[in-house]
Amino acid sequence: MKVEHQIRAFDHIFNSYDGESPLHRFLFAYFKRNKQMGSSDRRWASRYIYSFFRLGKALIEEERILRLAIADFLCNQSSSLVIEAYLPDLKDHIDFPVQEKIKLIQTAYPKFKLSDIFSFHEALSEHIVKKEFFESFFTQPDLFIRTAMGQQDHIAAKLDSEGIIVEKIGAHAIAVPNGTKLDKVLTDDSLYEVQDLSSQQTGVFFQPQPWDQWWDCCAASGGKSLLLFDIEPKVELLVSDVRENSLNNLDERFRAAGLKKYQKKVLDLLQNNDQILHHYEFDGIILDAPCSGSGTWGRTPEMLYYFEQHRISYFSKLQKAIAANIVKYLKADKPLVYITCSVFKEENEDVIDYLLKNFPLKLEKIELIKGYNHKADTMFVARLIKTV
């Protein structure tokens, strides 16, 4: 039977995957090795494995295939062979809203608890509305782009002409369905940047002035630097990261965006960098800190299954250590903008409390950006001002 064929494919993928690499990379390599899988097989296998992980640890004692059927029912608006085989009484309700489908599952399986989807719920920031957050994992986040000045209408029209569902947000953001092949439609990549909506919103905290000297100290691929440059093109910029390959990727993005004048350095911010940075004083520092990434797990739901809670403390210690080593390079009365894509209090509010108690900083503004209500990532951002 075809359903048994699909289940065998799902089981093989699940048993082959250990959570060490991002699921999308694993699947790319897996499908490349298993060329006998046709496009339909790959599509169903991807749908099933992503749906399965979105269930987190809910109903963990039930059989894996039943859990797959429940997850697939909750995550999708079209039925599947697995749903029809294992949840025949519910298949006609596949197009119900998520909240109503959850009630149907809770009635059929009383042990189902929303909190088990995100089993680290006790560590969440108090500003997270837990029910809404848990439910959000059954909805695929959107793909967001930030358009260049004056280009939103033009880009939206071009996407719409290709039959792509478009939502314009504010003056610069556009949302399209996840998986949209933008490069097939938008040939000029200088007109937009792929950037999550919540990440775009952190720019409100920057407030740069012309000729300010800013340091993006954990720059990675440069998304926050490009946002800063878009806000104030005359900013003078230093970018650094511990990974040289990230900075090399950043060069390509900067060229496409027209950002030509900047400095870059490979720096380990857990070490003393005074020999390299002794003559630097900055008008602003962006610390987009290494973190659990828990605010992005709607895009990487495998983390609901494989993440280990002790790593929250690991990241919190890392964040405090990095922040402690960069504050001294900030001018008085100037901002440190602390950002994570985490939903955990220990990585967010607790780090800010530590900085306020141990360094000459005052809190000017703080926000947990609740992207889970907007099919986006959830992020934390705080603007701290150095007092001396």
C-alpha positions in Angstrom: 0.0 0.0 0.0 1.2 3.5 -0.7 0.7 4.7 2.9 3.1 1.9 4.1 5.6 3.1 1.5 5.4 6.7 2.9 5.7 5.5 6.4 8.8 3.5 5.6 10.4 6.5 4.0 9.5 8.7 7.1 10.9 6.0 9.5 14.1 5.8 7.6 14.6 9.5 7.6 13.7 9.8 11.3 16.1 7.0 12.3 18.9 8.4 10.1 18.7 11.9 11.6 20.3 12.8 15.0 19.6 16.5 15.3 23.2 17.5 14.9 22.8 19.5 11.7 19.8 21.6 10.6 17.0 19.4 9.3 16.9 21.2 5.9 20.6 20.5 5.3 20.2 16.9 6.3 17.2 16.4 3.9 19.1 18.0 1.0 22.0 15.5 1.5 19.6 12.6 2.2 17.6 13.1 -1.0 20.9 13.6 -3.0 22.0 10.1 -1.7 18.6 8.5 -2.3 18.1 9.4 -5.9 15.4 6.7 -6.3 13.0 9.0 -4.5 10.8 10.9 -6.9 9.6 14.5 -6.4 6.4 13.3 -4.8 8.2 11.0 -2.4 10.5 13.9 -1.4 7.6 16.3 -0.9 5.7 13.9 1.3 8.7 12.8 3.3 9.6 16.5 4.0 6.0 17.3 5.0 5.8 14.4 7.4 9.2 14.9 9.1 8.6 18.6 9.6 5.1 18.0 10.9 6.3 15.3 13.3 8.9 17.6 14.9 6.3 20.4 15.3 4.5 18.2 17.9 7.6 18.5 20.2 7.3 16.0 23.0 3.4 16.0 23.2 2.0 12.5 23.5 5.5 11.1 23.6 4.4 7.7 25.0 2.1 7.1 22.0 3.3 5.1 18.9 5.4 7.2 16.6 3.1 6.8 13.6 0.1 7.9 15.6 2.0 10.9 16.7 2.9 11.6 13.1 -0.7 11.4 12.0 -1.8 13.8 14.8 1.0 16.2 14.0 0.2 16.1 10.3 -3.5 16.8 11.0 -2.6 19.8 13.2 -0.1 21.3 10.8 -1.8 21.1 7.4 -4.9 22.2 5.6 -4.9 19.2 3.2 -5.3 15.6 4.1 -2.7 12.8 3.7 -2.7 9.1 3.5 -1.3 8.9 7.1 -4.2 11.0 8.4 -6.7 8.9 6.5 -5.3 5.6 7.8 -4.7 6.6 11.4 -7.2 9.4 12.1 -10.2 8.5 9.8 -12.7 10.2 12.1 -10.8 13.5 11.9 -9.9 13.7 8.2 -13.0 15.6 7.3 -12.0 18.4 9.8 -8.6 19.0 8.2 -9.4 22.5 7.1 -10.6 23.6 10.5 -8.6 26.4 12.3 -5.7 25.2 14.4 -7.4 26.0 17.7 -10.4 23.9 16.8 -8.3 21.0 15.6 -6.4 21.1 18.9 -9.7 20.7 20.8 -10.5 17.7 18.7 -7.2 16.1 19.5 -7.6 16.9 23.2 -11.0 15.2 23.2 -9.7 12.1 21.4 -6.4 12.0 23.4 -6.9 13.5 26.9 -3.2 13.2 27.7 -2.4 15.7 25.0 -1.0 18.9 26.6 0.0 22.0 24.7 2.8 22.7 27.1 4.5 19.4 26.1 5.0 20.8 22.6 7.6 23.2 24.1 8.9 21.2 27.0 11.1 24.0 28.2 8.1 26.3 29.0 9.1 27.0 32.6 12.2 28.8 31.3 10.2 31.2 29.1 10.2 34.9 29.4 7.3 36.1 31.4 6.2 38.2 28.5 5.4 35.2 26.3 1.7 34.3 26.1 2.2 30.6 26.4 -1.0 29.3 24.7 -0.5 31.5 21.7 3.2 30.6 21.5 2.6 26.8 21.7 -0.1 27.0 19.1 2.1 28.9 16.7 4.3 25.8 16.1 1.6 24.2 14.0 1.8 27.1 11.5 4.7 27.5 9.0 6.3 30.9 9.4 6.3 33.2 6.4 9.4 34.3 4.4 10.0 38.1 4.8 12.0 40.5 2.8 13.1 44.1 3.5 12.8 46.2 0.4 15.1 49.1 -0.6 13.7 52.6 -0.2 10.8 53.2 -2.5 10.8 49.7 -3.9 8.1 48.0 -1.9 5.2 48.5 -4.4 7.4 47.6 -7.4 8.6 44.3 -5.8 5.1 43.4 -4.5 3.7 43.9 -8.0 6.3 41.7 -9.6 5.7 38.9 -7.1 2.0 39.3 -7.5 2.3 39.0 -11.3 3.9 35.6 -10.8 0.9 34.4 -8.7 2.7 34.7 -5.4 0.6 35.6 -2.4 2.0 39.0 -1.1 1.4 40.9 2.1 2.9 44.4 2.4 3.8 45.3 6.0 4.8 48.9 6.9 6.8 50.8 4.4 9.5 48.3 3.6 8.6 44.7 4.6 6.9 42.1 2.4 5.7 38.6 3.5 5.4 35.7 1.1 4.8 32.0 1.7 7.8 30.1 3.0 9.6 28.3 0.3 9.0 31.0 -2.3 11.9 31.0 -4.8 12.6 34.7 -4.8 15.6 34.5 -7.1 13.4 33.1 -9.8 11.3 36.3 -9.8 13.5 39.1 -8.4 16.6 39.2 -10.5 18.1 42.4 -8.9 19.1 41.4 -5.4 20.2 45.0 -4.6 16.5 45.9 -4.2 15.8 43.7 -1.2 17.2 41.6 1.6 15.8 38.5 3.1 15.3 39.3 6.7 12.7 38.2 9.2 10.0 40.7 10.2 11.0 40.8 13.9 14.7 41.2 12.9 13.7 44.2 10.8 11.9 45.7 13.8 15.1 45.7 15.9 16.3 48.6 13.8 14.1 50.9 15.8 16.5 50.5 18.6 19.6 51.6 16.7 19.1 55.4 16.1 22.4 56.1 14.4 23.6 59.6 13.4 25.7 60.5 10.2 29.4 59.7 10.6 28.8 57.7 13.8 31.2 54.9 14.4 29.3 51.6 15.0 30.5 48.1 15.8 28.5 45.0 14.8 30.5 42.7 17.0 28.8 39.3 16.2 28.1 40.2 12.7 27.6 36.7 11.2 26.3 37.2 7.6 25.7 41.0 8.3 21.9 41.3 8.5 22.0 43.8 11.3 24.8 45.8 9.7 22.8 46.1 6.5 19.8 47.2 8.5 21.9 49.9 10.2 23.3 51.0 6.9 19.8 51.2 5.4 18.8 53.5 8.3 21.9 55.7 8.1 24.1 55.2 5.0 26.8 57.6 6.4 27.6 55.4 9.4 31.2 54.2 9.8 31.1 50.5 10.4 33.3 47.8 11.9 32.1 44.3 11.6 33.6 41.3 13.5 32.9 37.6 14.0 34.8 34.7 15.4 34.2 32.8 12.1 36.2 34.0 9.1 33.9 32.2 6.6 30.9 34.2 7.9 32.8 37.5 7.2 33.6 36.2 3.7 29.9 35.6 3.1 29.2 39.1 4.5 31.4 40.7 1.8 29.1 39.4 -0.9 25.9 40.7 0.7 27.5 44.1 1.4 28.5 44.4 -2.3 25.0 43.6 -3.5 23.6 46.2 -1.1 26.1 48.9 -2.1 27.8 49.0 1.3 31.4 49.6 0.3 33.3 51.3 3.1 33.6 49.2 6.3 36.3 47.5 8.3 36.2 43.8 9.3 38.1 41.8 11.8 38.1 38.1 13.0 37.7 38.4 16.8 37.1 36.0 19.6 35.1 38.2 22.0 35.7 35.8 24.9 39.4 36.9 24.8 41.1 40.2 25.6 41.2 42.1 22.3 42.9 45.3 23.6 45.9 44.9 21.3 43.6 45.0 18.3 40.9 47.4 19.5 42.8 49.7 22.0 42.4 52.8 19.8 38.6 52.2 19.0 35.7 54.1 20.7 32.3 53.5 19.3 29.1 55.6 19.1 27.1 52.4 19.1 27.6 48.7 19.5 25.2 46.0 18.2 25.5 42.7 20.1 23.4 40.2 18.2 24.4 37.6 20.6 24.9 33.8 20.1 21.9 32.2 21.6 19.6 29.1 21.7 17.7 30.4 18.7 14.5 29.3 20.4 12.6 32.2 18.9 13.2 30.7 15.5 12.1 27.1 16.2 9.0 27.6 14.2 11.4 27.4 11.2 13.6 24.7 12.8 11.0 22.6 14.7 13.5 19.7 15.1 14.9 21.7 18.0 11.7 21.1 19.9 12.7 17.4 19.9 16.5 17.6 20.2 17.4 20.7 22.2 18.9 20.0 25.7 17.8 22.5 28.4 21.3 22.8 30.0 22.3 24.7 26.9 20.2 27.7 28.0 22.7 28.3 30.8 25.6 27.8 28.5 24.4 30.5 26.1 23.6 32.9 29.0 27.1 32.6 30.4 28.5 33.2 26.8 26.3 36.3 26.3 27.4 37.8 29.7 31.1 37.1 28.9 30.9 38.7 25.5 29.0 41.8 26.7 31.5 42.2 29.5 34.4 42.3 27.0 32.8 44.9 24.7 31.3 47.6 27.0 34.7 49.3 27.5 34.9 50.2 23.8 31.6 52.2 24.0 31.7 56.0 24.4 29.8 57.5 27.3 26.1 58.3 26.6 26.1 55.9 23.7 24.0 52.8 23.1 24.7 49.1 23.4 21.9 47.3 21.5 21.6 43.7 22.8 19.6 41.3 20.6 18.8 37.6 20.7 16.4 35.4 18.8 15.6 33.6 22.1 12.4 33.3 24.2 14.2 32.3 27.3 14.4 34.6 30.4 17.9 33.5 31.2 19.2 34.6 27.9 17.2 37.9 27.8 16.0 39.7 30.9 18.5 37.9 33.2 21.4 39.0 31.0 20.2 42.6 31.0 19.9 42.5 34.8 23.4 41.3 35.1 24.7 44.1 32.8 22.9 46.7 34.7 24.3 45.5 38.1 27.9 45.1 36.9 28.6 47.8 34.4 28.0 51.6 34.0 24.9 51.1 31.9 21.3 52.2 32.2 18.3 50.7 30.4 16.6 53.0 27.9 14.3 50.6 26.1 13.5 46.9 26.1 11.1 44.7 24.1 10.2 41.1 23.4 9.1 41.2 19.8 6.3 38.5 19.7 6.7 37.3 16.1 4.7 34.1 16.9 1.5 36.2 16.4 2.7 37.3 12.9 4.1 34.0 11.4 7.6 35.5 12.2 10.4 34.8 14.6 10.3 36.0 18.2 13.2 38.2 19.3 14.4 40.1 22.3 16.1 43.6 22.1 17.3 46.1 24.7 19.0 49.5 24.3 21.4 50.2 27.1 23.2 53.6 27.5 26.7 53.8 28.9 26.7 56.3 31.8 30.4 57.1 32.2 
